[in-house]
């Protein structure tokens, strides 16, 4: 089973609910100042920038471990925006300047000007560094091909589907190299699906290509945030993934019932802290949120994380959310072990309620 490999050897409870983060994390303020100097000054070279990002990656990886997470990332310290980072590394993309997306926010939206191609690895060095400094398993988030296709200007391909499928082949090649380097937990981020849910079949076809030839012990998660899940459920149950990652805390779990009928047979990665609220939820509140997940899947198929990336939060708030989430998770596990929580009763009660 792909999940059990992430249970710590010294895990204190019989039950194990996997705790992790979605990906991004607030960058240390000094790293933002260093980036400005790197981009604007001739006396700050690539070696200096690499040293700075190494330091930030080490710092945040250890911060995740100090919070007690079972699977960590480096907070994406080397990345800027989730599409730009990959478009800069894929042949066929070019940048022509930022475009306004909402309010006063701008996005350096790339264009595809020739057929996309794989040149050099995007994430292997990032993973190897994080894996070397971490004592916990490392998860690797990758922006998915559908989002990479949808959030750009397509000047070459007949449609976004054709572009997304070509990109899926490149993602498959990159994941193959990550697996060779030792990665066993890969998360595909597809936020664009939330805005165009009728394209779920394209995402499914892309995932078929992404997982082709991967070993069985590689865990593949799919993260989709801030959309109407009823428009892609139950179709997502046919996706070749181990885990479906959803944000529900922000909506006070109003969409939880979507996953009760038909039966949800994947692992569920549930957002149990709200990344849009710059306050640390109490351990008790997070425990209640975790129990919402037990209405859908048994503990051995539940992962908990924040709703989405936490990069826009104050760093002390982001850390507090993680630490309280881990504490709440361990408390729920103990209550399951002691019989204070009956997971089967929660699921059966939820199913009966959905049927009514």
Order of alpha helices (4+ residues) and beta strands (2+ residues): beta-alpha-alpha-beta-alpha-beta-beta-beta-beta-alpha-beta-beta-alpha-beta-alpha-beta-alpha-alpha-beta-beta-beta-alpha-beta-alpha-alpha
